[in-house]
Structure formats: C-alpha cells, structure tokens
Amino acid sequence: YRKVLCEGTLENHTMRLFVSSRSSLPINFKVRLEIISKSDFELQLSSAQNPVTAMDTRISPTEMALYQFVLPKDKEMALLVVKSKSSEKDQFCSILSIQPRMRCPEIHDQERDMRSGNGTQFQTFLGTAALVIERSRYPEGIHVVLLVQEKDKGCYKKNDSPHIGFPERKRTMNITVQVQKLAAKEFLGENIPSRILMIFPKF
C-alpha cells in the first residue's frame, strides 16, 4: 500500500497512523516514510518553447499518485494530460481527479470519494485522460489525484471488460502526467464536438 500526503496550510502537523487487518492471526508489517522532493511533486507547464518532461509514475488500487500544479501568473488555462504507458491489454479503468489545492491535507484520494467535493473534476480512463485547468476555477492551483479502480466499471459501455476476475494485486498501470500550454483560442469552439476535439494535445 502506498499513499502520498500533502503538507497543507498549517505550519505544525501531527500525524497518526492506524493499521488494521481482517486476519484473525497476528501479522507483521513495516512502515516507511519518505520525503518527496518538490521536483517530484510539483508539475510544471510544458510548451513548445519550454518543453518539460512528463512525470512517470505507477498506480494501482492500493498505490495512488498525487501531484500539485499552480498556473503561472501570465496564463489563464492549461491542459492536464495523463497517458498510460502500458499495452492496451494491460490498461485498467482508472480515475483522474483534480481538486482545489487549498483543500489539502483533506484530499479525496479514495475511489469512493475522488468524484466528490466542491470544485472537483474527474474522468475515468483506460489509455488517455485530459482535463482543462482554468484560473477562474482554481485560482490557488490544484492537486492531481490518480488511482486504478478495483473494477473496470465506467470504462466499458459496449463490451465486457477483459479483466473480469483479474487479481487486484496485478491491476498495476504505468502512466505519464504532464501539463501543457493551452491558449484560449484553442479551447473555444463553435460547438461542443469541436471543443472536445480541440482540447487534446498534438504530438
């Protein structure tokens, strides 16, 4: 199990850790705390003039990913893009959730609550997900939360999931996370279909 914690707005913090098991027998376990550097936590805006390498990470039902992003002062919007590095047969239904940064440390990072909360946007995905970040909606920035669902509900509408009965411990997916420059003229369209097509990045 892996969980990423954010510092929040308070200067002093007290953290309590509770560990439980459904087993009737005693179980040995280890806990490791690791300080994450800002460069591995804070997303930077990438553009053609100033390209930034996408973040690489791994997610599963028990391994969430958490990032932070604040729009530069001279930008009004950007495009958050998440891509799976796994082959199509190894892509599992996952959730991308963006939440107001000032909510920390009360981040919604469980599958049951990643879709809820004031200001939350979310998207379920297999291969690629993309969400527009607007300053008017997130003036203080956002937290990006990613998690593989326990089941593929929400990603397969016409066909059955090929992963029925797949062990949860093997539902692991490698992904990249990047924030790309997005101009207002690229976002605004005459109708909804063209707007959806225009917000996706060009490679």
Solvent accessible surface area in square Angstrom, and as a share of the most:
residue,aa,sasa,rsa
1,Y,182,0.69
2,R,84,0.31
3,K,85,0.36
4,V,22,0.12
5,L,100,0.50
6,C,19,0.11
7,E,127,0.57
8,G,24,0.23
9,T,88,0.51
10,L,117,0.58
11,E,164,0.74
12,N,133,0.68
13,H,87,0.39
14,T,126,0.73
15,M,106,0.47
16,R,193,0.70
17,L,109,0.54
18,F,169,0.71
19,V,81,0.46
20,S,110,0.71
21,S,71,0.46
22,R,249,0.91
23,S,56,0.36
24,S,114,0.73
25,L,131,0.65
26,P,133,0.84
27,I,99,0.50
28,N,152,0.78
29,F,125,0.52
30,K,201,0.85
31,V,79,0.45
32,R,204,0.74
33,L,131,0.65
34,E,126,0.56
35,I,165,0.84
36,I,80,0.41
37,S,57,0.37
38,K,149,0.63
39,S,84,0.54
40,D,84,0.44
41,F,34,0.14
42,E,47,0.21
43,L,10,0.05
44,Q,103,0.46
45,L,29,0.15
46,S,11,0.07
47,S,21,0.14
48,A,97,0.75
49,Q,134,0.60
50,N,105,0.54
51,P,106,0.67
52,V,50,0.29
53,T,125,0.72
54,A,28,0.22
55,M,37,0.17
56,D,94,0.48
57,T,28,0.16
58,R,111,0.40
59,I,0,0.00
60,S,6,0.04
61,P,19,0.12
62,T,57,0.33
63,E,26,0.12
64,M,6,0.03
65,A,4,0.03
66,L,8,0.04
67,Y,12,0.05
68,Q,27,0.12
69,F,5,0.02
70,V,71,0.41
71,L,10,0.05
72,P,49,0.31
73,K,196,0.83
74,D,112,0.58
75,K,48,0.20
76,E,109,0.49
77,M,24,0.11
78,A,0,0.00
79,L,3,0.02
80,L,0,0.00
81,V,5,0.03
82,V,0,0.00
83,K,72,0.31
84,S,20,0.13
85,K,121,0.51
86,S,22,0.14
87,S,60,0.39
88,E,150,0.67
89,K,149,0.63
90,D,53,0.27
91,Q,30,0.14
92,F,3,0.01
93,C,0,0.00
94,S,0,0.00
95,I,0,0.00
96,L,0,0.00
97,S,0,0.00
98,I,0,0.00
99,Q,0,0.00
100,P,35,0.22
101,R,67,0.25
102,M,95,0.42
103,R,45,0.17
104,C,10,0.06
105,P,77,0.48
106,E,131,0.59
107,I,23,0.12
108,H,45,0.20
109,D,12,0.06
110,Q,57,0.25
111,E,51,0.23
112,R,205,0.75
113,D,38,0.19
114,M,0,0.00
115,R,93,0.34
116,S,52,0.34
117,G,37,0.36
118,N,143,0.73
119,G,22,0.21
120,T,19,0.11
121,Q,38,0.17
122,F,90,0.37
123,Q,56,0.25
124,T,40,0.23
125,F,8,0.03
126,L,44,0.22
127,G,22,0.21
128,T,62,0.36
129,A,1,0.00
130,A,3,0.02
131,L,19,0.09
132,V,16,0.09
133,I,2,0.01
134,E,56,0.25
135,R,52,0.19
136,S,105,0.68
137,R,120,0.44
138,Y,6,0.02
139,P,86,0.54
140,E,87,0.39
141,G,4,0.04
142,I,0,0.00
143,H,2,0.01
144,V,0,0.00
145,V,0,0.00
146,L,0,0.00
147,L,11,0.06
148,V,0,0.00
149,Q,3,0.01
150,E,100,0.45
151,K,152,0.65
152,D,15,0.08
153,K,171,0.73
154,G,34,0.33
155,C,27,0.16
156,Y,62,0.24
157,K,173,0.73
158,K,193,0.82
159,N,112,0.58
160,D,122,0.63
161,S,21,0.13
162,P,93,0.59
163,H,12,0.05
164,I,140,0.71
165,G,77,0.74
166,F,80,0.33
167,P,52,0.33
168,E,77,0.34
169,R,199,0.72
170,K,115,0.49
171,R,7,0.02
172,T,47,0.27
173,M,1,0.00
174,N,73,0.37
175,I,0,0.00
176,T,27,0.16
177,V,1,0.00
178,Q,35,0.15
179,V,0,0.00
180,Q,24,0.11
181,K,93,0.39
182,L,13,0.06
183,A,36,0.28
184,A,55,0.43
185,K,164,0.70
186,E,76,0.34
187,F,31,0.13
188,L,108,0.54
189,G,25,0.24
190,E,175,0.78
191,N,83,0.43
192,I,121,0.61
193,P,87,0.54
194,S,33,0.21
195,R,92,0.34
196,I,93,0.47
197,L,138,0.68
198,M,86,0.39
199,I,24,0.12
200,F,90,0.37
201,P,31,0.20
202,K,197,0.83
203,F,171,0.71
